Amino acid sequence: SSGKSSVLEGLVGRDFLPRGTGIVTRCPLVLQLVNNQSEGHSEDAEEWAEFLHAPDKKFKDFSLVEEEIDRRTAEIVGTNKGISHKPINLKVYSPHVLNLTLVDTPGITKVPVGDQPEDIEGLIYELILTYISNPNAIILAVSPANIDIATSEALKTAKTVDPDGNRTLAVITKLDLMDAGTDAMDVLTGRVIPNKLGIIGVVNRSQLDIKNKKGIKEAMQAEALFFQRRYPGLAARNGTAHLAQSLNKLLMHHIRQCLPELRTRINIMMSQYQQLLNTLGQAIDDKSQVVLQVITKFAATYCAVIQGTSHDIETAELCGGARICYIFHETYGKTLEAVSALDGLSTADILHAIRNATGPRYSLFIPEIAFELLVKRQIRRLEDPSLRCVELVYEELQRIIQYCAQ
């Protein structure tokens, strides 16, 4: 526990994040701070919070925000110690904050507990990388002062995606918990590990302060006194208030740096899509007329392929009307020729059909009913080859549709 959540609370100026031992932040918290002073025209403007999963509900009591984060976390990852990539989106409106968007990620855990998988460290590391790998993001590497900063997992992880340190701001917490007779002067001045964007120290509230209901404003006053007493030469460059201002300045500077590239990319994309738009032609006023024209043109092309009058005649194989003609005369015709009209029909069958149709009388002419009976039985033998012929013609008509569409 390096105090990441406490740093966020200091930036917001409100108690709203869950606390406890072990891994408390188990899914990313995307926190968007919105300064609404211009809306209320006063620093006494109303403060409230909104969740993306509950957009119609305003949380004016920030203790309920903590409960909602706990409830939503349990809903996403369960009540044990599992983690998830699915974020909780929270927006806080206040006249006391700067316009910033921050992401609170789970701290790196070495040993799995509860229902955490054996590779929990790798999973959390992968989760963190999904956010800090974004070249437009500023990395806030939070490390406690009561450990050797050279072993900081936060700085090590940040260095993997930002080796030059162009977007990494180091934050040192727990300065008040250092061993007696030691200080963080060398760390804060960058003599131990230099950092291009600087190193800012903060003093968060202790667990006892939280139990005693010590407010954020009172804690920031105590923090300022701590730096004036212990680090008088660095007091103006450290503290939660300076951290918020530095983040805002870094964000603005980072936006200015990224704008030219973004403008270039946007212009290129606009040019590409404009060319694509130009290929589609002018805007359509009378849609029904255009649809009728398209159908008419398609029907004309379809008929031309069947009649053989198309401008693009295929030379590699038979297609269109020629293919249909081949199916009728060659495939189907040869099948019919191979079928004998009298196959399966004996002289006895014919005599029996005639006699059965005349009953007790003798007939000079062959009865029609006997003729129809025998002919239908023989014609039924042509059903399978005829259906096969229909299938082949249908397939060719489908191919013509694809050909015309191309």
N, C-alpha and C positions, 0 to 999 in steps of 0.2 A: 504494500500500500504506500504509494508515493504522494497521495493527496491530490490526484487529478480532479476528482469530483469537488473537493473543497475549493480548488482554484476556480472552477466554473461557478460555484456558488458566490465566490468573492466577486467575480466579474458581473454577475447578475445582481448581487446585493440582496439575495433572498435565500432562505433555507427551503430547498425543494427536492434534493437528491437523497435517495436511500443511503443509509449508512449501516455498517456492521463489520464483522471480521471476515477475513478470507476474500473471495471474489464476490463483490457486490454488483458491479456493473457487468451483466452477463449478455447484453446485446447492445449494439451501438445506439447512442442517444444523439440524434441530430438536433442541436439546439440553435434556433434562430432568434437573435435578439433584435428587437425593433424599437427604435426610439420614437415615442409618440408625443414628445413634448410639443411639436408643432401643431398636433391635433388639439391638444388641450391648452396650448399657449401658456403653460405654467408647469413648474416642476412638481406641482401637486396633482398632475394628471393621473388618471386611474391606471392601476397596474393589474394585468391579468395574464393568464396563460391559456393556450389552446393546443389541443392534440390533433394530429392529422386524422387519427382513427375515430375521433369524436369532434368533428368540425362545428357542430351546433352547440357545443357546451363551452362556456367560459368559466375558468377556474380563477376566482378572485382570492380564495383562501389557498395559499401555497402549501399548506400541510396536506390538502387534498391532492395537490399535484404529486407529492411524494407517494401517497397511497395509490394514485392512478398508475404511476410508473411501476410500482411493485406489482400491481394487479396485471398490467399489460405484460410485464416481464414473465410472470408466472404463466400467463396465457400463451406466450410465444415459446418459452423453453421449459416450462414446468417449475415445480417448487424445489427441485434439487439444484445441483450446481452446474447444469448444462449451459452451453452458450449457443448463440444463433447469429447468423449474418443479417437477419431481418431487423431493420432499425426501428426505433421509436422516434417519431418526429414531434418535436415540441417547439412552439413559438411563444416567446415571452414579450409582451408589450409593456414598456416602462419608460418614464422620462429620465431615468437614472442610468440607462445603458447606452452603449454605442452600437451602431448597426454592424453586427458581426454574425457569422454563422460558424458554430463550433461543433465538433463531433467528439463525444466522450466514448472511448473504446475500452474494452476490458483490459485489465493489466495482464502482463505475461505471467502465466502460471507454470511452474516447473513440475510440480507433482500433482497428478489428478486426484480429485476428491469427489465424493458423492457419485453421481452417474456420469461423470466426465470420462471421455475415452482416454486411452493410454497416450494418444498423440495430441493431447490438449494444447501443449505448448505450440506445436506446429499449426494447429487450427487457429489459435488466437493470433499467431504471427501472420498467417495468411489473411485473416480478417483485417488486421491493422494495415497490411500492405494494400488492400483494396482501396483504402482511403488516402494513405500518404503517397501512393504511387502517382496520384494525379499531379501533373506538373504545375497546375494552377492552385494547388493547396499549400498553405503554410503549416509547417509541422511544429507543434508545441511539445517539445521533449521535456517532460516533467521528471525530475530526479530528486530524491531526498538528500539533504546535506549531511545526514549522519551516516552515510556510506561513502566509499571511495568513488568519486565521480568517474574515474577511469573505468569502472566496472558497470557503468550505467547501461541498462538494457535499452532505455529509451533513445539515448544518443547513438548507440550501436545500430539499432533498427533504423533510425533516421538516416544514418550515414549510408546504408545500403541503397537507398533510393535518391539521396541528395548528398553525394560524396563531396561536393564543393561547398556545402552549407549555405547555398543561396536562398533557401527558404526554410531553414530550421532555426527556431528561437528556443534557447534553453531556459528552463525555469527551475529554480532550486527552491525546494520546500523544506520545512522542518529545521530552519536555521536556529530556532530556539531550543532544539533538542540535541544540539551538539554537545560533546563531552566538555566538561569544565576545562578551561585553559586552551581551548582550540577555537578557531574561527574559520570562516569561509572567505576571507579576504582574497586569497589567491584564486579561489574558484570563481568568485564574482567578477574579478578583474580579468579573467581569462588567461591567467598565467599557467594554470594546470592544463586545461584543454581550451584552446582558443576557439571562439565561435564567431563567424562572420556577422551574424545579426545580433550578437550580444547575448549576455546571460543576465537574467533578472531573478532576484531573490524575493520570495514572498513568505509571510508567516501566517499560517492558517490557524483557525481555532482548534484547541485541543478537545479531546473527548469530554474532559471535565467542563470546559467552557460551554460546550453544546448542552450538557446536562443541566448546567446552571442558567440556560437560556440566554447566553450572551449573544447579542445581536451582531449582525454583519457590520453595521456602521461603527459600533463600539469596538469591534475586533480590528477594523481598519485603522481606527485611531490608535489602538494599542500597537498595531504593526508599525505605524509611522513613528511612534515613540521608541520602539525597539530599534529601528534603523538609525534614528538620531542618536541613540545612546551607544549602540554597539558598532555601527558603521557610519559615523557622521559624514565622512567624505563621499559615501555612496548612497546616502539616504534619498537624494533626488532622483536617482536612476534605478531604484528598486521599489517594491511594493505593488500591491494589487492594482491601485489606480494607475501607476506608471505602466503596468503590464497591459491594461486595457487600452491606454492611449497608444502604446507601442504597437499593439496588434492592429489597431485601426489605421495607423500610419503605414505599417508594413503592408496591410491589405490594399490600401490606396496606391502605394508605390508599386505593388505587385500587379495591380490592375493596369496601371499606366504602362508597365513593361510588356504586359501581355496584349494590350490593345492593338498595337501595330500588326502583330501576327494574326490576331483574331480578325482584324479588319481585312487583311490580305486574304485569309481563308474564306471569309464571308463573300468578298468580291469575286473570288475565283468560283465559288459555288453558285453565286448569283449569275455569273456569266455562263456557266455550264447549263444551268436550268433555263436561262433565257434562250440559249441555243436550242435546247430541247423543246421549249415552248414554241419557238419559231417554226420548228419542223412540223408542229401540229396544225399550223395554219391559223387563220383569223378566228375570232370568236364567232360562234354560231348564233344567229338571231332566230331564224325559223327552224327549230329542231325537227319538226315533223317532216318538213320538206327535205332536209338533209338525210333523214332516215329513209325516206322514200327513194331518194337518189342512190343511196348506198345499196338498198335492196335491189333496185332496178339494175344497177351496174353489176352487182354480184350475179343476178339472174342471167344477165346477158353473157357474162363471162362463163357461167356454168353451162349455158346452152352452147356456147362456142366450143368449149372443150368437148362436149358430147358430139356435136356436129362435125368437129374436125376443122373448124374455121378459125381457131385461136392463132394468135401471132406467134406464141411460143409453143411450137410443136415438139414433143418429146421424140428423141431419136434412139434412145437406149432400149426402150421397151414399149410394148403396147399399152395404151392408156386411153381413158375417156370412152367415147363411142366405139372406137376400134376394139377396145378390150371387151366391151359388152357384146359386140358383134361376134368376137372370137368365142366368148362364153356360150352364146346361143348356137352358133353353127358348128363349132369344133367340139367343145366339151359336152354340151347338152345334146347336140345333134348326134354325135357318135354314140352317146349312151342310149339314145332312143333307137338308133339303128341296130344296136346289139341286142335289143329286146325283141324277141319273136312274138308275133301277135297271138300265136296258138300255144305258147308255152303254158303248161299246166292245164290245158283244155283239151280233153279227148272227145272223140266222136260220140262216145256213150253219154258224156256230159251234155252235149248239144241235143241229142235225141231225147234224153230224159227231160231237159228244160222245155223242149217243144211240146212233148206229150203232157207234161204236168201243166202247161199253160193252156192246152186245149180241153183238158178234162175228159168227159166221156165221148166227146165229138171228135170227128176227124176234120182236119183243117187243110184247105188247099194252099193257103199262104202261111208263112212263118209268123206266129203271133209276136206282136211288138213287145209284150212283157217279157217273153223269153229272150228276145234280142237285147233289150236293155239290161236284163239281169246278167247276161254273159259279158256284154261289153263293159259294164261298170266294174265287174270283177277283174277284167283284164286291164282296164284303165287305172285301177287302184295300184297296179304294179308300177305305174309311172310316177307315183306320188313322191317317193324318196328322191329320185334324180331331179324331179321338178323343184322340190324344196331346196336341194343343193344348188341348183341353178339360180334360184331367187337369192340365196345367201351370197353367192359369188357376185351377182349383179349389185346387191346392196353394199357389199364391201367396196366395190369399185365406185359406186356413187358417193360413198363416204370419203374415199381417196380424192375424188374430184373436188369435194367441198374443201378439204385441207389444201389442195393445190391452188384453188381459187383464193383462199384466205391468205396464202403466202404471196 
